[in-house]
Amino acid sequence: VLPPGVFIVLLLIGLRQLRPRRGLGLVIVFVACVGLWLGSTTGFAWVAQSFVLKAPPALGPLDLEALREQGKDQAKGDPKVAIVVLGGGLIPRSPDYRLSDLSPAGLQRLRYGIWLSRTTGLPLAYSGGIPWGLPSSATPEARVAERIAQEEYGAKLRWVEDSARDTRENAGRTIALLRQAGIRKIVLVTHVWHMPRAQRAFTDALAGTGIQVQPAPMGLLNPSRSALEAWLPSVEGLIENRLAWREWLGRLAGQ
């Protein structure tokens, strides 16, 4: 049901209808071709992220400045604000490193979280256990992130939540961990297409706790690209559309 599969199936149906119902077949083929084109463009993916998923914007200069002030205020005492990076996937054994590794999405989130922590002075947490479908002997994702942060970025994770297997568990188990540390505000880091679902999970889990959550999405598409480039099919456009529409279908299923 995700692009391009849904449109390929629709195209085959349209071709089948050309002989018995030529008009209907041509309409279906046309719709399938338009869907194949749009479903492979970054322009349409940006529309899906902005207006279908209604993802929040990236942190701006004023947001970063406010977080820097909060980092300075808590530098001499116990932290009240923390950056939480959500896991993005685990490679149990990388053929390159011969070690457990983070998926490209997980590495991107970790890198942004480390940059945000260094920019603001806020402590950093990472949430991610062993994803569904992997053996229990695998190294939890958060432990892999902890090693990579230390060895490759010289950064230290203050909190490591290594038992969550999905977004809901990320929220519930991370909040339980941070409440014990006296955290009153969470700066949530994940990809823009994942942020609406993640923000909803954290908001639900935070109900009645008084803890605030501030979204800090990353991986946003650049709307300032030329119109021609944004509306030409590309691999990036196909991937971003699949991710956006997967989240939308997941939201429908969850309702």
N, C-alpha and C positions, 0 to 999 in steps of 0.2 A: 504493500500500500504506500510505500515511500517512493519519491522520484529517484531514478527514472522508471522503476519497475511498473508503477501504476499506469504510466503513460504508454509504455510498451505494450502492456496487456490491452489497454484501450485502443491502441493502434491496430492490434491484431483483430480485435472485435470489429472495428470499423472496416477493415479490409474484407472480413468475412461477410459484412453486410452489403458490399458494393454490388453484388449480382442480384440478390432478391430485393433490396431496398437501396437503390443507388444514392438517393438524396440523403437518407439517414446515414449511410456509410461514409459519404463525403464529409458530412458535418462531424462525425465522430473522428475521422482521420485528421481533419483540420484542428479540432480541439486537442487531440493527442499530440500533434506536431507543435502547437503553440505551448502546450504544457511541457513538452520535452525541452523546448528552447528556454522558456522562462525558468523552469526548474533547474537550469544549469547556469544561471546568471547571478552574480553577486548583487546586482540591483534588486532582483526579486527577493533574494535572501535578506537584504536589508529591510525591505518592506515587511517581510514575515517577522523579523525580529522586533521591529519598531511598532507595528500596528496589530499584528496577530498575537505575538507573545507579550507585547507591551513591556519589553525589557527596560530597566532603568538605565539612565545614561552613565557614562564613566565618571569617576571622580574628577572634579575640576580644580583649578588653582585655589579657589576659596575653600573647597572641601579639604584639600591637602594642608592648607595653612591652619585650618581649625584642628585637624588631627595632629599637626606639629605642636600646637599649643597644648593640646591634651597630653601629648607625649612629654613635653617639658614639665607640666604640672605634676605628673605622676613619677617623674624621674627620681625623686628623693623618697618616695614612699611606695606602698603597695600599689600594683597596677589596678586600675579600674576599667581600662579600655584595652581590648586585645584584638589582634588580627587573626582571623580563622580562615585557613585555606582548606577547601574541600578536595578530597582525592579525585583524580580524574582517570584512574586506570592503572593496572599493575601488569608488568611483564615478569612472570615468575622466574625466568632465566633468560637473560639477554644473550643471544649468540655472539654479540660483539664483546661484552664485558665479562661474560661467564658469571654474572651475578644477577640478582633480582634488580629490575629497573622500573622506573616510572614510564607510563605511556607518554606520548608527545603532549597530550592534554594535561596530564599530571605535572610534567616538567614545566609547561608554560605557566600553570597556576602557581607552582612553587617559586619560580623565578619572580613572578610579579609580587607574590607575597613577601619575598625577601627584599625586593626593591622598596615596597611600600613600608616595610618595617624599618629599613635604614633611613628612608626619607622622613618618617614621622617620629621615630624613636619608640614606637609601640612594640610590645612583645608579640611573638608569633606562635600560633598553634597550627597543627596539621591534623586533619581527621581522615582516616581511611584504614580499613582493616583488610581482610582477605575477601575479595569480591566473590559473588555467587558463581559457582561453577569451577572454582579452583580448589585444589586439595588443601586440607587443613594444615599440611606441613609447609605451605608456602609462607614466605616472610610477609608480615602485614605491610600494607602500602605505606603507612605512616612511618614505620621503622626504616623503610627504604628511603623515604623522603628525608628523614633525619640524617641518615648517612650521607646522602648527596648534598644536603645543605651544608653539612660540616666539611666534607672533603673537597667539594667543588666550589662552594661559595664562601667558605669560612664563616658561616652563619649558624646560630644555635636556635633550635626550636625550644621554646619554653615549656610548651605542653604538647604531648603526643597522645592522640586518641587512636588506638590501633585495633579496635574491635568492630567498628561500624562497617556494614556491607552495602548500604544504600543511603540515599539522601535523608530519609526519615531517621535512620539510625545515626547518621552524621549529626543531625540536629539534636536529638535527645541525649546522646551520650556525650557530645561536646559540651552542651549546656550544663549537664550534671558535673562535668569536670571543672568548668570555669566558675560555676557558682561557688564551689568550695574555695576557690582562690579569690573570691570577692569581686569578680568582674561584673560591671554594670552596663557595659556596652560592647557589642561585637561588630567589628568591621569584616563583613563577609566577602571572601574572594572566591570566585568561580567564573566560568565562561559566561558570556552574555546570554547565550541561548539556554543555559542551565539555571540562570539566576532567578527567574520568576518562580520556578518550582522549589529551588533551594530557599529562597526568601520566604515562601509560603510555609515550608516545613519548619523553618526556624521560628517564624512568627507564631505558628501553632504551638510549638514546643515551649516558647517563652511566655505563653499566656499566664498571667498571674504572678510572674516572677519579678516584674519591674525592669527587666533587662531589655535594652534597646538593640536593634540590629540595623546597621547601615550597610546597604549593598555597595560593593566595590567590584563591578563586573569588569572583565578583561576579554581581549580577543574581539573587540567590536570591529565591524566592517567600516571602512572609510567612505562616507557618503560624498566626499569631495572628488572622487574619481571622475574622469571624463564620462559623459553619457555613453559614448560608444563602447568604452572599455567595460563599464558596469553592466551593459545589457548584451554583451557578447558571451556565449557559452564558455565555461572554463571548468577545470577540475575543482578549483576552489569554490566556485559557485555551486556546483553539484553537491559538494560536501556540506557547505553551509546550509543549503536548502534542506538536505536530508536531516541535519541536526535540528533545525528549526521546526520542521513539520513533524519530526518524531516527538519533540516536546509537546507540540500542540495535540497530537493524537493521544499522547500519554495523559495530558490534562483531561481530554474528553473521557478516556477510560476511567480516570480517577473519580470523575463526577458520576 
